[in-house]
Amino acid sequence: MEKQEFKSRIYNELSALTKAMSNPFRLQIIDLLAQGSRTVEEIAGQLSISIANTSQHLQVLKSANLVTVYKQGHYAHYRVASDEVVRSWHSLRDLGINRLAEIDRTLRQFREERESFESISIDELLQKIEQGNVMILDVRPQKEFAAGHITGARSIPIDQLAQRLAELSGEKETVVYCRGPFCVFADDAVQMLTQRGIPSRRLEEGFPDWKIRNLPVTALI
């Protein structure tokens, strides 16, 4: 094999990989599947696009070995192929936050409008856990909590939080987390908790960031 042919083959394959990720819906699918497996129907509902379009995006990701599929009953369930895929998505996400001013500006504007800009990093949360002066709240859907969550976290899905605020107190600071920096569940939760007088901040990162750092995780299924 000639040197140029060797390089062409390698870079063509890498180009195909990045092309598979170069779509906003496919990036959202990877971000969603980082929380746990999903059916085509569930993904389509989360992204508010048709099942046919969702299937097409999943086939592109599957062809690039970024997702895998398994059968359970009559349904096909998709999941990320490995933690490497999640790490790659996080690297791209963080590069965008750090290098693209519009992303940073949009994040700041969104959270300032909801008075929920103040956040806490995973490292800061670990210190608070060690000190024993924090309550961790997971506001993702129950299915995602069951698939895996920060050990010791309490589950109150965002769509139930308004009705269950009485279960929470302000004795400890509440750190709220969801799927990641672009997930709005935690922002909505912090806004509700703050209005109730409960000291709270959102976790800058999400559960997948915690998991790929090999920090304590609990799964119920």
Secondary structure, DSSP 8 states (H G I E B T S, - for coil): --HHHHHHHHHHHHHHHHHHH-SHHHHHHHHHHTTS-EEHHHHHHHHTS-HHHHHHHHHHHHHTTSEEEEEETTEEEEEES-HHHHHHHHHHHHHHHHH-HHHHHHHHHHHHHTT---EE-HHHHHHHHHHT-EEEEE-S-HHHHHH-EETT-EE--HHHHHHHGGG--SSSEEEEE-SSTT-SHHHHHHHHHHHTT--EEEESS-HHHHHHTT--EE---
